[in-house]
Amino acid sequence: MALSIKDNKVVYVAPPKKLTEKEKKMLEDTPVNHKLIKRATSRKYNVV
Amino acid sequence: MSSVELSSDLEQSQREKNFIEDICKRVQKPSTVLYLLKSNNNTLGFIALSVSSIGDFPSLQIDYLFVNHTFRGRHLEVLDNLKTSAYLVDFSIEVAQEIQELAGLRYLVLLPDNNKLQNVYKNMGFVNLPKQDWLYIKL
């Protein structure tokens, strides 16, 4: 989720725009979870 | 919106009410899309998605995921024996894959509301960015 509550008000929290080199490398080096994606994309969803 | 069943905990239900009211305002804008999951005229839950970026990487962001109180923690046969939340996350992966080529999406990202949810989402396949509360799935 990207919503949070601060001072009794809902605030929208955006993902970090500035990443360290280590964080960028971690994102890039993370392997794609093919099993998860295959499971998720092989289903017929009843969502409107 | 269809019927929404909030938490039985008063504080939590107020929190959920605030989030839902905010999301209802956000979906008036084209940047956020809300998907309802229904079964036999029951609303099981919903998920709000928007395109964002983490660092320079275009991403699909889960703005809010809500499961009706009655269906929380329940594996439902109608959802391939998944919990509603896991089903909605799988659906968001499907959406991300569909628009991946158009928008160059690289990640599905979300910020769990609390530490307990961090572990729930990690069990679904999300990875933690060190020193950040944000979680992601590489597409």
N, CA and C atoms of all chains as a GROMACS GRO file, in nm:
protein
  561
    1MET      N    1   0.082  -0.119   0.000
    1MET     CA    2   0.000   0.000   0.000
    1MET      C    3   0.086   0.124   0.000
    2ALA      N    4   0.029   0.231  -0.043
    2ALA     CA    5   0.107   0.354  -0.048
    2ALA      C    6   0.038   0.465   0.029
    3LEU      N    7  -0.059   0.425   0.110
    3LEU     CA    8  -0.127   0.524   0.193
    3LEU      C    9  -0.083   0.506   0.337
    4SER      N   10  -0.072   0.619   0.405
    4SER     CA   11  -0.034   0.614   0.545
    4SER      C   12  -0.115   0.721   0.619
    5ILE      N   13  -0.113   0.716   0.750
    5ILE     CA   14  -0.184   0.818   0.827
    5ILE      C   15  -0.084   0.896   0.911
    6LYS      N   16  -0.087   1.028   0.891
    6LYS     CA   17   0.004   1.115   0.965
    6LYS      C   18  -0.078   1.232   1.019
    7ASP      N   19  -0.065   1.259   1.147
    7ASP     CA   20  -0.143   1.367   1.210
    7ASP      C   21  -0.292   1.354   1.180
    8ASN      N   22  -0.340   1.229   1.188
    8ASN     CA   23  -0.483   1.199   1.166
    8ASN      C   24  -0.530   1.226   1.023
    9LYS      N   25  -0.437   1.241   0.931
    9LYS     CA   26  -0.476   1.261   0.792
    9LYS      C   27  -0.413   1.154   0.705
   10VAL      N   28  -0.485   1.114   0.602
   10VAL     CA   29  -0.430   1.015   0.510
   10VAL      C   30  -0.329   1.085   0.419
   11VAL      N   31  -0.212   1.028   0.409
   11VAL     CA   32  -0.111   1.085   0.320
   11VAL      C   33  -0.068   0.978   0.220
   12TYR      N   34  -0.034   1.024   0.103
   12TYR     CA   35   0.010   0.935  -0.003
   12TYR      C   36   0.162   0.927   0.003
   13VAL      N   37   0.215   0.806   0.006
   13VAL     CA   38   0.360   0.788   0.014
   13VAL      C   39   0.409   0.732  -0.119
   14ALA      N   40   0.497   0.806  -0.183
   14ALA     CA   41   0.551   0.761  -0.312
   14ALA      C   42   0.676   0.676  -0.287
   15PRO      N   43   0.705   0.585  -0.380
   15PRO     CA   44   0.830   0.507  -0.366
   15PRO      C   45   0.951   0.601  -0.370
   16PRO      N   46   1.062   0.559  -0.312
   16PRO     CA   47   1.180   0.647  -0.312
   16PRO      C   48   1.227   0.678  -0.454
   17LYS      N   49   1.254   0.806  -0.479
   17LYS     CA   50   1.301   0.848  -0.612
   17LYS      C   51   1.452   0.835  -0.624
   18LYS      N   52   1.518   0.856  -0.510
   18LYS     CA   53   1.664   0.846  -0.513
   18LYS      C   54   1.704   0.717  -0.443
   19LEU      N   55   1.776   0.636  -0.516
   19LEU     CA   56   1.825   0.509  -0.461
   19LEU      C   57   1.976   0.512  -0.456
   20THR      N   58   2.032   0.444  -0.358
   20THR     CA   59   2.177   0.431  -0.354
   20THR      C   60   2.219   0.332  -0.464
   21GLU      N   61   2.346   0.334  -0.496
   21GLU     CA   62   2.396   0.241  -0.598
   21GLU      C   63   2.371   0.096  -0.554
   22LYS      N   64   2.385   0.073  -0.425
   22LYS     CA   65   2.363  -0.061  -0.371
   22LYS      C   66   2.217  -0.103  -0.392
   23GLU      N   67   2.126  -0.010  -0.367
   23GLU     CA   68   1.983  -0.040  -0.383
   23GLU      C   69   1.950  -0.064  -0.531
   24LYS      N   70   2.006   0.020  -0.617
   24LYS     CA   71   1.982   0.001  -0.762
   24LYS      C   72   2.031  -0.136  -0.806
   25LYS      N   73   2.152  -0.170  -0.757
   25LYS     CA   74   2.211  -0.299  -0.797
   25LYS      C   75   2.125  -0.414  -0.747
   26MET      N   76   2.074  -0.398  -0.625
   26MET     CA   77   1.991  -0.505  -0.570
   26MET      C   78   1.864  -0.522  -0.653
   27LEU      N   79   1.803  -0.410  -0.690
   27LEU     CA   80   1.682  -0.416  -0.773
   27LEU      C   81   1.711  -0.485  -0.906
   28GLU      N   82   1.823  -0.444  -0.966
   28GLU     CA   83   1.856  -0.499  -1.098
   28GLU      C   84   1.896  -0.646  -1.090
   29ASP      N   85   1.964  -0.682  -0.982
   29ASP     CA   86   2.014  -0.819  -0.970
   29ASP      C   87   1.910  -0.918  -0.918
   30THR      N   88   1.798  -0.868  -0.872
   30THR     CA   89   1.695  -0.960  -0.822
   30THR      C   90   1.644  -1.047  -0.936
   31PRO      N   91   1.648  -1.176  -0.919
   31PRO     CA   92   1.598  -1.262  -1.028
   31PRO      C   93   1.446  -1.253  -1.041
   32VAL      N   94   1.398  -1.266  -1.163
   32VAL     CA   95   1.253  -1.270  -1.184
   32VAL      C   96   1.201  -1.402  -1.129
   33ASN      N   97   1.094  -1.394  -1.050
   33ASN     CA   98   1.033  -1.515  -0.995
   33ASN      C   99   0.935  -1.570  -1.100
   34HIS      N  100   0.991  -1.648  -1.192
   34HIS     CA  101   0.910  -1.696  -1.305
   34HIS      C  102   0.794  -1.783  -1.258
   35LYS      N  103   0.818  -1.860  -1.153
   35LYS     CA  104   0.711  -1.949  -1.104
   35LYS      C  105   0.591  -1.866  -1.056
   36LEU      N  106   0.620  -1.760  -0.982
   36LEU     CA  107   0.515  -1.673  -0.931
   36LEU      C  108   0.441  -1.604  -1.047
   37ILE      N  109   0.518  -1.553  -1.142
   37ILE     CA  110   0.457  -1.480  -1.254
   37ILE      C  111   0.376  -1.574  -1.342
   38LYS      N  112   0.427  -1.694  -1.361
   38LYS     CA  113   0.352  -1.791  -1.443
   38LYS      C  114   0.220  -1.825  -1.374
   39ARG      N  115   0.225  -1.846  -1.242
   39ARG     CA  116   0.103  -1.878  -1.169
   39ARG      C  117   0.002  -1.764  -1.180
   40ALA      N  118   0.055  -1.641  -1.166
   40ALA     CA  119  -0.034  -1.525  -1.165
   40ALA      C  120  -0.094  -1.496  -1.302
   41THR      N  121  -0.021  -1.528  -1.406
   41THR     CA  122  -0.067  -1.490  -1.540
   41THR      C  123  -0.139  -1.604  -1.612
   42SER      N  124  -0.152  -1.717  -1.548
   42SER     CA  125  -0.217  -1.830  -1.615
   42SER      C  126  -0.360  -1.850  -1.562
   43ARG      N  127  -0.407  -1.755  -1.486
   43ARG     CA  128  -0.539  -1.767  -1.426
   43ARG      C  129  -0.638  -1.673  -1.498
   44LYS      N  130  -0.764  -1.711  -1.501
   44LYS     CA  131  -0.865  -1.621  -1.555
   44LYS      C  132  -0.930  -1.550  -1.436
   45TYR      N  133  -0.915  -1.419  -1.432
   45TYR     CA  134  -0.961  -1.343  -1.315
   45TYR      C  135  -1.103  -1.293  -1.331
   46ASN      N  136  -1.176  -1.298  -1.222
   46ASN     CA  137  -1.312  -1.246  -1.221
   46ASN      C  138  -1.312  -1.115  -1.142
   47VAL      N  139  -1.243  -1.017  -1.199
   47VAL     CA  140  -1.228  -0.888  -1.131
   47VAL      C  141  -1.284  -0.780  -1.222
   48VAL      N  142  -1.359  -0.686  -1.164
   48VAL     CA  143  -1.418  -0.580  -1.246
   48VAL      C  144  -1.365  -0.443  -1.205
   49MET      N  145  -1.956   0.249  -0.415
   49MET     CA  146  -1.884   0.121  -0.411
   49MET      C  147  -1.975   0.016  -0.346
   50SER      N  148  -1.954  -0.111  -0.381
   50SER     CA  149  -2.032  -0.219  -0.323
   50SER      C  150  -2.006  -0.226  -0.172
   51SER      N  151  -2.082  -0.314  -0.105
   51SER     CA  152  -2.074  -0.318   0.040
   51SER      C  153  -1.932  -0.349   0.089
   52VAL      N  154  -1.894  -0.275   0.190
   52VAL     CA  155  -1.761  -0.289   0.247
   52VAL      C  156  -1.776  -0.326   0.393
   53GLU      N  157  -1.709  -0.432   0.434
   53GLU     CA  158  -1.714  -0.473   0.575
   53GLU      C  159  -1.579  -0.444   0.638
   54LEU      N  160  -1.580  -0.349   0.729
   54LEU     CA  161  -1.455  -0.306   0.791
   54LEU      C  162  -1.418  -0.397   0.908
   55SER      N  163  -1.298  -0.377   0.959
   55SER     CA  164  -1.249  -0.452   1.074
   55SER      C  165  -1.344  -0.437   1.193
   56SER      N  166  -1.347  -0.538   1.279
   56SER     CA  167  -1.430  -0.530   1.400
   56SER      C  168  -1.361  -0.444   1.507
   57ASP      N  169  -1.233  -0.420   1.490
   57ASP     CA  170  -1.159  -0.334   1.583
   57ASP      C  171  -1.189  -0.187   1.548
   58LEU      N  172  -1.234  -0.111   1.645
   58LEU     CA  173  -1.280   0.026   1.618
   58LEU      C  174  -1.171   0.115   1.557
   59GLU      N  175  -1.052   0.108   1.618
   59GLU     CA  176  -0.943   0.193   1.569
   59GLU      C  177  -0.904   0.155   1.426
   60GLN      N  178  -0.893   0.023   1.405
   60GLN     CA  179  -0.856  -0.026   1.272
   60GLN      C  180  -0.964   0.007   1.169
   61SER      N  181  -1.090  -0.004   1.210
   61SER     CA  182  -1.198   0.022   1.115
   61SER      C  183  -1.199   0.170   1.075
   62GLN      N  184  -1.166   0.259   1.169
   62GLN     CA  185  -1.159   0.401   1.135
   62GLN      C  186  -1.045   0.426   1.036
   63ARG      N  187  -0.934   0.355   1.060
   63ARG     CA  188  -0.818   0.367   0.971
   63ARG      C  189  -0.856   0.322   0.829
   64GLU      N  190  -0.924   0.208   0.823
   64GLU     CA  191  -0.966   0.155   0.693
   64GLU      C  192  -1.065   0.251   0.625
   65LYS      N  193  -1.157   0.306   0.704
   65LYS     CA  194  -1.255   0.401   0.649
   65LYS      C  195  -1.183   0.522   0.588
   66ASN      N  196  -1.083   0.573   0.660
   66ASN     CA  197  -1.008   0.688   0.609
   66ASN      C  198  -0.936   0.654   0.478
   67PHE      N  199  -0.876   0.535   0.476
   67PHE     CA  200  -0.804   0.494   0.354
   67PHE      C  201  -0.901   0.479   0.236
   68ILE      N  202  -1.016   0.417   0.263
   68ILE     CA  203  -1.112   0.392   0.154
   68ILE      C  204  -1.168   0.524   0.101
   69GLU      N  205  -1.196   0.617   0.191
   69GLU     CA  206  -1.245   0.748   0.146
   69GLU      C  207  -1.141   0.817   0.060
   70ASP      N  208  -1.015   0.804   0.100
   70ASP     CA  209  -0.907   0.866   0.021
   70ASP      C  210  -0.894   0.800  -0.116
   71ILE      N  211  -0.901   0.668  -0.116
   71ILE     CA  212  -0.888   0.596  -0.244
   71ILE      C  213  -1.004   0.630  -0.338
   72CYS      N  214  -1.124   0.646  -0.280
   72CYS     CA  215  -1.240   0.682  -0.364
   72CYS      C  216  -1.218   0.817  -0.431
   73LYS      N  217  -1.149   0.907  -0.362
   73LYS     CA  218  -1.117   1.037  -0.424
   73LYS      C  219  -1.011   1.018  -0.533
   74ARG      N  220  -0.914   0.933  -0.503
   74ARG     CA  221  -0.803   0.914  -0.598
   74ARG      C  222  -0.848   0.852  -0.729
   75VAL      N  223  -0.947   0.762  -0.721
   75VAL     CA  224  -0.988   0.695  -0.844
   75VAL      C  225  -1.070   0.787  -0.935
   76GLN      N  226  -1.103   0.906  -0.887
   76GLN     CA  227  -1.165   1.006  -0.975
   76GLN      C  228  -1.064   1.054  -1.078
   77LYS      N  229  -0.936   1.040  -1.044
   77LYS     CA  230  -0.829   1.082  -1.136
   77LYS      C  231  -0.787   0.961  -1.218
   78PRO      N  232  -0.739   0.986  -1.341
   78PRO     CA  233  -0.705   0.873  -1.427
   78PRO      C  234  -0.581   0.795  -1.383
   79SER      N  235  -0.504   0.848  -1.290
   79SER     CA  236  -0.378   0.783  -1.254
   79SER      C  237  -0.397   0.659  -1.166
   80THR      N  238  -0.512   0.649  -1.100
   80THR     CA  239  -0.536   0.535  -1.012
   80THR      C  240  -0.657   0.456  -1.062
   81VAL      N  241  -0.641   0.325  -1.067
   81VAL     CA  242  -0.751   0.238  -1.112
   81VAL      C  243  -0.787   0.143  -0.998
   82LEU      N  244  -0.917   0.130  -0.976
   82LEU     CA  245  -0.966   0.043  -0.869
   82LEU      C  246  -1.031  -0.080  -0.930
   83TYR      N  247  -0.993  -0.197  -0.882
   83TYR     CA  248  -1.050  -0.323  -0.930
   83TYR      C  249  -1.124  -0.390  -0.814
   84LEU      N  250  -1.249  -0.426  -0.841
   84LEU     CA  251  -1.331  -0.494  -0.739
   84LEU      C  252  -1.331  -0.644  -0.764
   85LEU      N  253  -1.318  -0.720  -0.659
   85LEU     CA  254  -1.326  -0.865  -0.669
   85LEU      C  255  -1.456  -0.911  -0.605
   86LYS      N  256  -1.543  -0.970  -0.689
   86LYS     CA  257  -1.674  -1.012  -0.640
   86LYS      C  258  -1.696  -1.161  -0.664
   87SER      N  259  -1.778  -1.220  -0.583
   87SER     CA  260  -1.818  -1.358  -0.603
   87SER      C  261  -1.960  -1.376  -0.551
   88ASN      N  262  -2.048  -1.426  -0.636
   88ASN     CA  263  -2.188  -1.446  -0.597
   88ASN      C  264  -2.248  -1.321  -0.533
   89ASN      N  265  -2.228  -1.210  -0.597
   89ASN     CA  266  -2.280  -1.081  -0.549
   89ASN      C  267  -2.217  -1.032  -0.419
   90ASN      N  268  -2.117  -1.104  -0.369
   90ASN     CA  269  -2.043  -1.056  -0.251
   90ASN      C  270  -1.915  -0.986  -0.297
   91THR      N  271  -1.888  -0.871  -0.240
   91THR     CA  272  -1.759  -0.808  -0.266
   91THR      C  273  -1.657  -0.870  -0.171
   92LEU      N  274  -1.555  -0.935  -0.228
   92LEU     CA  275  -1.453  -0.998  -0.144
   92LEU      C  276  -1.348  -0.895  -0.102
   93GLY      N  277  -1.316  -0.805  -0.194
   93GLY     CA  278  -1.216  -0.705  -0.165
   93GLY      C  279  -1.190  -0.621  -0.288
   94PHE      N  280  -1.090  -0.536  -0.278
   94PHE     CA  281  -1.053  -0.455  -0.396
   94PHE      C  282  -0.907  -0.417  -0.388
   95ILE      N  283  -0.858  -0.371  -0.503
   95ILE     CA  284  -0.718  -0.329  -0.509
   95ILE      C  285  -0.711  -0.203  -0.596
   96ALA      N  286  -0.632  -0.106  -0.551
   96ALA     CA  287  -0.612   0.017  -0.627
   96ALA      C  288  -0.469   0.020  -0.677
   97LEU      N  289  -0.453   0.043  -0.807
   97LEU     CA  290  -0.321   0.038  -0.870
   97LEU      C  291  -0.292   0.169  -0.943
   98SER      N  292  -0.166   0.207  -0.945
   98SER     CA  293  -0.125   0.323  -1.024
   98SER      C  294   0.016   0.300  -1.075
   99VAL      N  295   0.047   0.368  -1.185
   99VAL     CA  296   0.183   0.357  -1.239
   99VAL      C  297   0.270   0.459  -1.168
  100SER      N  298   0.387   0.415  -1.126
  100SER     CA  299   0.476   0.500  -1.050
  100SER      C  300   0.620   0.467  -1.090
  101SER      N  301   0.714   0.501  -1.007
  101SER     CA  302   0.851   0.455  -1.032
  101SER      C  303   0.924   0.445  -0.900
  102ILE      N  304   1.014   0.348  -0.896
  102ILE     CA  305   1.102   0.336  -0.779
  102ILE      C  306   1.242   0.365  -0.832
  103GLY      N  307   1.303   0.472  -0.778
  103GLY     CA  308   1.424   0.522  -0.842
  103GLY      C  309   1.387   0.566  -0.983
  104ASP      N  310   1.463   0.520  -1.081
  104ASP     CA  311   1.432   0.553  -1.220
  104ASP      C  312   1.353   0.441  -1.288
  105PHE      N  313   1.315   0.342  -1.212
  105PHE     CA  314   1.252   0.224  -1.273
  105PHE      C  315   1.099   0.236  -1.273
  106PRO      N  316   1.037   0.240  -1.390
  106PRO     CA  317   0.891   0.244  -1.394
  106PRO      C  318   0.831   0.123  -1.324
  107SER      N  319   0.727   0.148  -1.248
  107SER     CA  320   0.670   0.040  -1.166
  107SER      C  321   0.518   0.052  -1.158
  108LEU      N  322   0.456  -0.060  -1.129
  108LEU     CA  323   0.314  -0.058  -1.096
  108LEU      C  324   0.306  -0.062  -0.944
  109GLN      N  325   0.231   0.032  -0.890
  109GLN     CA  326   0.225   0.046  -0.746
  109GLN      C  327   0.088   0.002  -0.694
  110ILE      N  328   0.091  -0.078  -0.590
  110ILE     CA  329  -0.034  -0.112  -0.521
  110ILE      C  330  -0.061   0.000  -0.421
  111ASP      N  331  -0.157   0.086  -0.455
  111ASP     CA  332  -0.188   0.198  -0.366
  111ASP      C  333  -0.261   0.150  -0.241
  112TYR      N  334  -0.353   0.056  -0.262
  112TYR     CA  335  -0.429   0.007  -0.147
  112TYR      C  336  -0.491  -0.128  -0.181
  113LEU      N  337  -0.484  -0.218  -0.086
  113LEU     CA  338  -0.548  -0.349  -0.102
  113LEU      C  339  -0.637  -0.370   0.019
  114PHE      N  340  -0.762  -0.401  -0.007
  114PHE     CA  341  -0.857  -0.417   0.102
  114PHE      C  342  -0.933  -0.549   0.086
  115VAL      N  343  -0.946  -0.622   0.196
  115VAL     CA  344  -1.025  -0.746   0.197
  115VAL      C  345  -1.140  -0.727   0.296
  116ASN      N  346  -1.261  -0.756   0.251
  116ASN     CA  347  -1.375  -0.744   0.341
  116ASN      C  348  -1.354  -0.833   0.464
  117HIS      N  349  -1.397  -0.780   0.579
  117HIS     CA  350  -1.370  -0.845   0.707
  117HIS      C  351  -1.408  -0.994   0.708
  118THR      N  352  -1.522  -1.025   0.651
  118THR     CA  353  -1.572  -1.164   0.651
  118THR      C  354  -1.475  -1.260   0.584
  119PHE      N  355  -1.400  -1.210   0.487
  119PHE     CA  356  -1.318  -1.301   0.406
  119PHE      C  357  -1.170  -1.298   0.442
  120ARG      N  358  -1.134  -1.221   0.542
  120ARG     CA  359  -0.992  -1.211   0.579
  120ARG      C  360  -0.938  -1.344   0.634
  121GLY      N  361  -0.822  -1.381   0.584
  121GLY     CA  362  -0.756  -1.502   0.633
  121GLY      C  363  -0.815  -1.630   0.580
  122ARG      N  364  -0.916  -1.621   0.496
  122ARG     CA  365  -0.983  -1.742   0.447
  122ARG      C  366  -0.934  -1.780   0.308
  123HIS      N  367  -0.898  -1.907   0.294
  123HIS     CA  368  -0.868  -1.959   0.161
  123HIS      C  369  -1.001  -1.994   0.095
  124LEU      N  370  -1.025  -1.937  -0.020
  124LEU     CA  371  -1.155  -1.956  -0.084
  124LEU      C  372  -1.142  -2.043  -0.208
  125GLU      N  373  -1.229  -2.141  -0.215
  125GLU     CA  374  -1.226  -2.233  -0.329
  125GLU      C  375  -1.245  -2.158  -0.460
  126VAL      N  376  -1.332  -2.059  -0.456
  126VAL     CA  377  -1.362  -1.982  -0.577
  126VAL      C  378  -1.239  -1.902  -0.625
  127LEU      N  379  -1.141  -1.886  -0.536
  127LEU     CA  380  -1.017  -1.815  -0.571
  127LEU      C  381  -0.900  -1.913  -0.583
  128ASP      N  382  -0.927  -2.030  -0.632
  128ASP     CA  383  -0.822  -2.134  -0.645
  128ASP      C  384  -0.759  -2.164  -0.510
  129ASN      N  385  -0.839  -2.159  -0.406
  129ASN     CA  386  -0.793  -2.186  -0.268
  129ASN      C  387  -0.687  -2.088  -0.219
  130LEU      N  388  -0.686  -1.970  -0.278
  130LEU     CA  389  -0.598  -1.864  -0.227
  130LEU      C  390  -0.677  -1.775  -0.134
  131LYS      N  391  -0.603  -1.700  -0.052
  131LYS     CA  392  -0.669  -1.595   0.024
  131LYS      C  393  -0.699  -1.479  -0.072
  132THR      N  394  -0.797  -1.398  -0.035
  132THR     CA  395  -0.836  -1.287  -0.123
  132THR      C  396  -0.718  -1.195  -0.151
  133SER      N  397  -0.638  -1.166  -0.049
  133SER     CA  398  -0.525  -1.075  -0.068
  133SER      C  399  -0.424  -1.132  -0.168
  134ALA      N  400  -0.394  -1.261  -0.157
  134ALA     CA  401  -0.298  -1.324  -0.249
  134ALA      C  402  -0.354  -1.325  -0.391
  135TYR      N  403  -0.484  -1.347  -0.402
  135TYR     CA  404  -0.548  -1.347  -0.534
  135TYR      C  405  -0.537  -1.208  -0.597
  136LEU      N  406  -0.560  -1.105  -0.516
  136LEU     CA  407  -0.553  -0.968  -0.569
  136LEU      C  408  -0.409  -0.930  -0.605
  137VAL      N  409  -0.313  -0.980  -0.529
  137VAL     CA  410  -0.172  -0.953  -0.565
  137VAL      C  411  -0.139  -1.024  -0.696
  138ASP      N  412  -0.184  -1.148  -0.711
  138ASP     CA  413  -0.163  -1.220  -0.837
  138ASP      C  414  -0.227  -1.144  -0.953
  139PHE      N  415  -0.347  -1.090  -0.927
  139PHE     CA  416  -0.414  -1.012  -1.031
  139PHE      C  417  -0.331  -0.890  -1.068
  140SER      N  418  -0.271  -0.825  -0.969
  140SER     CA  419  -0.190  -0.706  -0.999
  140SER      C  420  -0.066  -0.743  -1.080
  141ILE      N  421  -0.013  -0.864  -1.058
  141ILE     CA  422   0.100  -0.912  -1.140
  141ILE      C  423   0.053  -0.929  -1.284
  142GLU      N  424  -0.066  -0.984  -1.301
  142GLU     CA  425  -0.123  -1.001  -1.434
  142GLU      C  426  -0.140  -0.864  -1.504
  143VAL      N  427  -0.192  -0.766  -1.431
  143VAL     CA  428  -0.209  -0.631  -1.487
  143VAL      C  429  -0.073  -0.574  -1.525
  144ALA      N  430   0.024  -0.591  -1.435
  144ALA     CA  431   0.159  -0.539  -1.461
  144ALA      C  432   0.219  -0.602  -1.586
  145GLN      N  433   0.197  -0.731  -1.601
  145GLN     CA  434   0.251  -0.800  -1.720
  145GLN      C  435   0.184  -0.750  -1.847
  146GLU      N  436   0.054  -0.723  -1.837
  146GLU     CA  437  -0.021  -0.677  -1.955
  146GLU      C  438   0.029  -0.541  -2.005
  147ILE      N  439   0.064  -0.453  -1.911
  147ILE     CA  440   0.107  -0.319  -1.954
  147ILE      C  441   0.258  -0.302  -1.951
  148GLN      N  442   0.328  -0.411  -1.921
  148GLN     CA  443   0.474  -0.402  -1.908
  148GLN      C  444   0.540  -0.349  -2.035
  149GLU      N  445   0.498  -0.400  -2.150
  149GLU     CA  446   0.563  -0.359  -2.274
  149GLU      C  447   0.530  -0.214  -2.308
  150LEU      N  448   0.406  -0.174  -2.281
  150LEU     CA  449   0.364  -0.037  -2.313
  150LEU      C  450   0.435   0.066  -2.226
  151ALA      N  451   0.442   0.036  -2.097
  151ALA     CA  452   0.495   0.135  -2.003
  151ALA      C  453   0.637   0.103  -1.957
  152GLY      N  454   0.692  -0.006  -2.003
  152GLY     CA  455   0.828  -0.043  -1.963
  152GLY      C  456   0.839  -0.074  -1.815
  153LEU      N  457   0.734  -0.128  -1.760
  153LEU     CA  458   0.736  -0.155  -1.616
  153LEU      C  459   0.844  -0.256  -1.579
  154ARG      N  460   0.908  -0.231  -1.468
  154ARG     CA  461   1.012  -0.324  -1.422
  154ARG      C  462   0.975  -0.393  -1.291
  155TYR      N  463   0.892  -0.327  -1.210
  155TYR     CA  464   0.863  -0.381  -1.077
  155TYR      C  465   0.717  -0.357  -1.037
  156LEU      N  466   0.670  -0.446  -0.952
  156LEU     CA  467   0.544  -0.424  -0.881
  156LEU      C  468   0.584  -0.386  -0.739
  157VAL      N  469   0.537  -0.272  -0.690
  157VAL     CA  470   0.584  -0.224  -0.560
  157VAL      C  471   0.467  -0.196  -0.466
  158LEU      N  472   0.494  -0.208  -0.338
  158LEU     CA  473   0.395  -0.167  -0.238
  158LEU      C  474   0.463  -0.134  -0.106
  159LEU      N  475   0.392  -0.057  -0.026
  159LEU     CA  476   0.441  -0.019   0.106
  159LEU      C  477   0.342  -0.073   0.209
  160PRO      N  478   0.377  -0.182   0.276
  160PRO     CA  479   0.283  -0.240   0.374
  160PRO      C  480   0.252  -0.142   0.486
  161ASP      N  481   0.130  -0.152   0.537
  161ASP     CA  482   0.083  -0.059   0.639
  161ASP      C  483   0.148  -0.084   0.775
  162ASN      N  484   0.198  -0.205   0.796
  162ASN     CA  485   0.262  -0.235   0.925
  162ASN      C  486   0.358  -0.353   0.910
  163ASN      N  487   0.434  -0.380   1.017
  163ASN     CA  488   0.537  -0.485   1.011
  163ASN      C  489   0.480  -0.624   0.988
  164LYS      N  490   0.360  -0.649   1.044
  164LYS     CA  491   0.298  -0.780   1.028
  164LYS      C  492   0.271  -0.806   0.879
  165LEU      N  493   0.225  -0.702   0.812
  165LEU     CA  494   0.195  -0.716   0.670
  165LEU      C  495   0.322  -0.733   0.585
  166GLN      N  496   0.434  -0.679   0.636
  166GLN     CA  497   0.562  -0.699   0.564
  166GLN      C  498   0.585  -0.848   0.541
  167ASN      N  499   0.569  -0.926   0.648
  167ASN     CA  500   0.593  -1.070   0.637
  167ASN      C  501   0.489  -1.139   0.550
  168VAL      N  502   0.366  -1.092   0.558
  168VAL     CA  503   0.259  -1.151   0.475
  168VAL      C  504   0.296  -1.135   0.327
  169TYR      N  505   0.338  -1.015   0.291
  169TYR     CA  506   0.370  -0.990   0.150
  169TYR      C  507   0.500  -1.060   0.107
  170LYS      N  508   0.594  -1.071   0.201
  170LYS     CA  509   0.718  -1.145   0.167
  170LYS      C  510   0.684  -1.291   0.136
  171ASN      N  511   0.591  -1.345   0.212
  171ASN     CA  512   0.550  -1.484   0.186
  171ASN      C  513   0.481  -1.498   0.050
  172MET      N  514   0.430  -1.388  -0.002
  172MET     CA  515   0.366  -1.392  -0.134
  172MET      C  516   0.469  -1.378  -0.246
  173GLY      N  517   0.593  -1.346  -0.211
  173GLY     CA  518   0.698  -1.336  -0.314
  173GLY      C  519   0.762  -1.199  -0.324
  174PHE      N  520   0.717  -1.104  -0.243
  174PHE     CA  521   0.779  -0.971  -0.247
  174PHE      C  522   0.916  -0.974  -0.179
  175VAL      N  523   1.003  -0.884  -0.225
  175VAL     CA  524   1.139  -0.873  -0.172
  175VAL      C  525   1.153  -0.736  -0.106
  176ASN      N  526   1.225  -0.734   0.004
  176ASN     CA  527   1.244  -0.609   0.079
  176ASN      C  528   1.364  -0.532   0.028
  177LEU      N  529   1.344  -0.403   0.002
  177LEU     CA  530   1.457  -0.318  -0.030
  177LEU      C  531   1.523  -0.278   0.102
  178PRO      N  532   1.656  -0.308   0.118
  178PRO     CA  533   1.721  -0.285   0.248
  178PRO      C  534   1.703  -0.141   0.298
  179LYS      N  535   1.682  -0.128   0.425
  179LYS     CA  536   1.665   0.000   0.493
  179LYS      C  537   1.544   0.079   0.443
  180GLN      N  538   1.460   0.016   0.368
  180GLN     CA  539   1.337   0.080   0.323
  180GLN      C  540   1.222  -0.012   0.362
  181ASP      N  541   1.103   0.045   0.375
  181ASP     CA  542   0.987  -0.039   0.404
  181ASP      C  543   0.920  -0.087   0.276
  182TRP      N  544   0.965  -0.037   0.163
  182TRP     CA  545   0.905  -0.075   0.036
  182TRP      C  546   0.942  -0.217  -0.002
  183LEU      N  547   0.845  -0.286  -0.059
  183LEU     CA  548   0.866  -0.422  -0.109
  183LEU      C  549   0.843  -0.423  -0.259
  184TYR      N  550   0.904  -0.519  -0.327
  184TYR     CA  551   0.887  -0.523  -0.472
  184TYR      C  552   0.892  -0.666  -0.525
  185ILE      N  553   0.834  -0.682  -0.643
  185ILE     CA  554   0.847  -0.804  -0.721
  185ILE      C  555   0.903  -0.762  -0.857
  186LYS      N  556   1.009  -0.826  -0.899
  186LYS     CA  557   1.063  -0.793  -1.032
  186LYS      C  558   0.977  -0.859  -1.139
  187LEU      N  559   0.947  -0.782  -1.243
  187LEU     CA  560   0.860  -0.834  -1.349
  187LEU      C  561   0.942  -0.894  -1.463
   0.00000   0.00000   0.00000
